Amino acid sequence: MLITALIALQRTQTGVDTRHVPAIDVPALYDGKTPQQVLDFYNESIGRIDALPGVTETAVAMIAPWRDADNYGVGM
């Protein structure tokens, strides 16, 4: 039931034009870093991206559903 609900949510038209939403993979280098250092890396990255002209929102996620769904076995 949960999986069915998640698939339905991914197929829902939200009205957001995702063609104007860049999704960039920026893996943190964990080698020799503490969890706090990795968190600091992402927080600083968000701050720098937010400061760019025209940027209204920044988020961090493990996947971008509109882009990565097929890679996780969820057809859209």
N, C-alpha and C positions, 0 to 999 in steps of 0.2 A: 504494500500500500504506500509506504514512504517513497520507494523508487518511482512508482507510477505518478505520485504527486510531484516529485522533483522533475520528472520528464515533462509533465504537463506545464509546469512553471517555466521551463526552458523554452517551450514552444509558444508561450504566451507573447502576443504582440504588446510591447510596453509603450510604444509611441516614441521611444528614444531612437534616434537615428545613429546607430552604432558605426556607421561609416565615418563619423567624425570623432570617434573615440579610439585613440591609439592605444594599443596594448603592447607593452614592451617587456621582454623577459630580461630581468636584471638579477641574475643569481648572486647572492653574497658569497664571498669566499670564506667558508667556515674554517678552513685549515688554520689552526692556531688561534682562532678568535673565540672569545667568550660569548655566551648568548646575549649579554648586554651590548657587546660591541657590534654584533650582527643587528640587533634592534636599533642601535644608534645609527648604523649605516642606512637602514631603511628610513628612519625618521629624518635624517639629514637629506636623503634623496627626495623625500616628499616635500620638504621645505624648499629645496632648490627648484623643483618642478612647479610648485605652487607660485613661486616668484616670477615665473616666465610670463611674458605678455600673452593675454588671451586665454590663459589657463583658469578655469573656474572651479574645478574639483580634481583631486588626486586621490587614488585609492591603491591599496596593495592587496593582492589576492593570490591564491595558488593557481587558479585557472581563470581565463576569461570565457564565460559560457558561450558567447556568440562566436568565439574563435576556436576554442579548444574542445567543444562538445564531442566532435567526431573522434578525437584522440582518446576520449574516455568512454567510448561505447554508447554515447547518447546522441542519436541522430536528431537533427533539427529540421 
